[in-house]
Amino acid sequence: MNLPDLPVDELLAQLQAVLNTAAPYLVALGGLGAAVWVWWTIRRAALVREALADRVQVEVIPTATFDPGEGEVGRWARQLGRVHHAADGVPARGSAVRLRYTAAAGKMRCYIEGPAAAAAVLNMPGFAEVEVRTPHGQADIRPVHFTGPGGTP
């Protein structure tokens, strides 16, 4: 039985029989797909809210002779672009980096804000003549001590 040998009416009847058989399964599959989509949307929104609630902020303080070159600016931009990758599992809306500039008493201050999961990348200095300060300090970081040969530190 070749396709060109069948009359059009018989082809339509076979197609209708196949669709009638598959219709309940297609409806169930569509309902399941819609439920998964709703669940994923709610989960993603919860991840974004959680990431936006748990953000860190660092202050960037340049020296008096700070004058970055084009290469340094590009390197710093790539470093800030890695924040999204360092905050693995956080949707893009929740892993965005925010630069905040304020001026108080004639001094301009620059703050970088991002997800807590990427705090290590935010704390990395991007320029040679810039100091990065965290408001909470580094008290929670303890040095690692390795024992040498014979058990001596």
Residue pairs with C-beta under 8 A, 6 or more apart in sequence:
3 11
44 91
47 89
47 90
47 91
47 94
48 90
48 91
48 93
48 94
49 94
50 94
51 87
51 90
51 91
51 94
51 95
51 115
51 117
52 94
54 115
54 116
55 113
55 114
55 115
55 116
56 113
56 114
56 115
56 116
56 119
56 122
56 134
57 100
57 111
57 112
57 113
57 134
57 135
58 111
58 112
58 113
58 122
58 123
58 132
58 133
58 134
58 135
59 109
59 110
59 111
59 132
59 133
59 134
59 135
60 110
60 111
60 112
60 126
60 130
60 131
60 132
61 109
61 110
61 130
61 131
61 132
61 133
62 110
62 127
62 129
62 130
62 131
63 129
63 130
63 131
65 129
66 127
66 129
66 130
67 129
68 76
68 127
68 129
72 126
72 127
72 128
75 126
76 126
76 127
79 121
79 124
79 126
80 97
80 112
80 126
82 118
82 121
83 95
83 97
83 114
83 115
83 118
83 121
83 122
84 90
84 92
84 95
84 96
84 118
86 117
86 118
86 120
86 121
87 94
87 95
87 114
87 115
87 117
87 118
88 117
89 117
90 115
90 117
94 115
95 114
95 115
95 117
95 118
96 114
97 112
97 113
97 114
97 122
98 112
98 113
98 114
99 110
99 111
99 112
99 113
100 110
100 111
100 112
100 113
101 108
101 109
101 110
101 111
102 108
102 109
102 111
103 109
112 122
114 121
114 122
122 132
123 132
123 134
124 132
125 131
125 132
145 153
146 153
147 153
